Amino acid sequence: MRFTRAGALTAALLLATSLGLAGCSSDDSTDAGIVTTNITEPQNPLLPASNNDNSGSRIVDRIFAGLKYYDANGVAHNDMAQSIETTDRKNYKITIKPDWTFTDGTPVTAKSFVDAWNYGALSTNAQLQGYVFSSVVGYDEVAAEKPAAQTMSGLKVVDDRTFTVALKSPSIDFELALAFTPFYPLPEAAFKDMKAFGENPIGNGPYKLARTGAWEHNVKVDLVPNPDYKGARPAKNKGLRMVMYQSFDTAYADLIAGNLDTLDTIPDSALASYKQDLGDRAITKPTAQNQHISSQTNIPHFAGAEGVLRRKALSLAINREQICENIFHGTRIPSRDFTAITLPGFDGKLPGSEVLKYNPDEAKKLWAQADAISPWSGRYEIAYNSDGGHQAWIEAVANSIKNTLGIEAIGAPYPTFKDVRSAITARTIGKAFRYGWQGDYPTMLQFLTAQYYTGAGTNNVDYSSPEFDKLIDAALAAPTLEESYKFVAQAQTLLFQDMPDIPVLDYIATAGLGEKVKKAELAWNGQFDFENIEK
């Protein structure tokens, strides 16, 4: 997942539902067949293993093609893979299709995948999504703070089109995950100057950058179809112009005015009227996205047993039902676990999940128990990005906490998604913060591993529980999905005990289309199915 952008991954892909600095306006120089859509300024360079936010990953997912891809319903299909063979879900032989090239004309080979995966896993390269390779034999040696090896011993190139992967233990998720962004290949040119490559990446996907410098920071990104793409998701439009906005309200105004073709998030101000405004161009769909509130344990009152009590009390003090109805007009639903309601195996009645229900008396009781450990002082601040349409619900959460617990609670705006994410990543945020997660691939394990497994690059709060890790490992090694779901339920029950963060809302996504769009579908994770948009 990704941080979203809904946030959200990453895989999924925090909800990076933030928008950038420039509004879209009518541009006579834009080809009528090019689709204009909203985006935010990516946090990181456009490298497959470096992107865990919604915006950067949605660009990378257009530029690159992996072994597999996900369709709009989250079903995985082969893309570059000709075959993926295994008898034990631990040892894999992967053969790629012939005659694929990157947009610089160089061939895509088995080595292109192995080199990219090794680069992503090596600790000294500091790739945020490197943790996805943790199941591969030899990962621990390359991921150590001082690497004992430069490459994972579990990856072997057999010939130009074949490589093998050895995992530490069987994985029920590995093959499904192969469509996830960090598993893309890289051309040899990338390793000559990775910083420069991240500004102007060379891919093998359905689109390519329209020109050198097509990523105009804080303004827009222009993509055009890649005529040499040989996969199953060719562009059905003449390109994508991903435009960055100051607010969703501005983007919505452009949608209504005909200057924007797709908008993946309807602003709060239009939720009561967007169906009337847009008619059959309005889209509503449950998606694998959520919103949480977190606190890193380096701030006062949120470490150890006191922190657990306070997070539980805060969760019980939030009137989720009221917020979903009054702010979102029913287009959000209260969270019932740490993943998302649309995912296979979801169980909304897990032991401990009552902590996600509004209970003022219990909230006050737990807060008092925390005060007995260390009396509360200061105010409870919740950081959010101003460019992401989060102010109304964050302020509603803060008011609910204030009215229930009698403490000062406020929203703390940051100008952009990149600003707040940078502070979270650097562990300098110094206050609670909202984040969203948008699925990178459609399993509960992806949400849980990315956010709570020890050492995961997107583990915002540095949660570490050997018992939780063992349960996740057991879920991955389970022989059937039904057995896997049982271990996932146990893992989530443990999360309710430890309460590393506070699930708040799940998504019923609201989106809209411009009048010039003939066909467009919102995908399982809340993004548009960009390749299949038709004008």
Disulfide bonds with the S-S distance in Angstrom:
none
